[in-house]
Amino acid sequence: MTPYANQPVLDIRALRKTVPGGRLLFEGLNLCLQPGEIVAVMGESGAGKSSLLNLVAGLDVPDAGDILVQGQALADLDDDARTTLRRDHIGFVFQAFHILPHLSLAQNVALPLVLAGHGGAAALARAQAMLDAVGLGGRGADFAAQLSGGELQRIAIARALVHQPALILADEPTGNLDPETAARILELFARTVRQSAVAALIVTHSERAAAVADRVLVLTAHGLRAHDAA
């Protein structure tokens, strides 16, 4: 799914979400992301940052409001269609990496392509190109146990981008890394995302992680507000 001209990759309109028991996470939440744009969302623990990512990914449904990915309203999709949208058009980068230990690094990176029905040889060729892009071109035959935390996160970034998604969702992408490694990974993440012309939504507690974004917003019970830098 290639981004259409003049159309946001992600368009969130008047979103409201409560949790069991009726506690309000947020309401009146609006957000647009354009191709090549990185937006960071910060907030206190329990503010609903991960819940927001789950809503955007179609893993949960809001109490009110609309979420559109490249003009397609998630509310109009059934479960199978949402699964297809996640598989084909969204990439995920997690704090815990989620690299499968029984697959080689090349196989890990190629997995989104294989799940989408691409042939094994073509998928591995694309995976190798992404490994080159994140500086691990010679490590495709290795396994996760042989890598450092920073290298594992590079693999996660390569896997998130290999199928050329429209949107990257990143949940505390450097939370398990030391500051020096985190800084290198964030620079790599931002550069690779912008070169791929995808949109990225990062949720984080980290001012350092948020600093790579074009916009930094704070999640509150009444939606998103601009972050006041210290």
Stockholm file with secondary structure:
# STOCKHOLM 1.0

chainA/1-230         MTPYANQPVLDIRALRKTVPGGRLLFEGLNLCLQPGEIVAVMGESGAGKSSLLNLVAGLDVPDAGDILVQGQALADLDDDARTTLRRDHIGFVFQAFHILPHLSLAQNVALPLVLAGHGGAAALARAQAMLDAVGLGGRGADFAAQLSGGELQRIAIARALVHQPALILADEPTGNLDPETAARILELFARTVRQSAVAALIVTHSERAAAVADRVLVLTAHGLRAHDAA
#=GR chainA/1-230 SS CCCCTTCCSEEEEEEEEECTTSCEEEEEEEEEECTTCEEEEECCTTSSHHHHHHHHTTSSCCSEEEEEETTEEGGGCCHHHHHHHHHHHEEEEETTCCCCTTSBHHHHHHHHHHHTTCCHHHHHHHHHHHHHHTTCTTCTTCBGGGSCHHHHHHHHHHHHHTTCCSEEEEESTTTTSCHHHHHHHHHHHHHHHHHHTCEEEEECSCHHHHTTSSEEEEEETTEEEECCCC
#=GC SS_cons         CCCCTTCCSEEEEEEEEECTTSCEEEEEEEEEECTTCEEEEECCTTSSHHHHHHHHTTSSCCSEEEEEETTEEGGGCCHHHHHHHHHHHEEEEETTCCCCTTSBHHHHHHHHHHHTTCCHHHHHHHHHHHHHHTTCTTCTTCBGGGSCHHHHHHHHHHHHHTTCCSEEEEESTTTTSCHHHHHHHHHHHHHHHHHHTCEEEEECSCHHHHTTSSEEEEEETTEEEECCCC
//
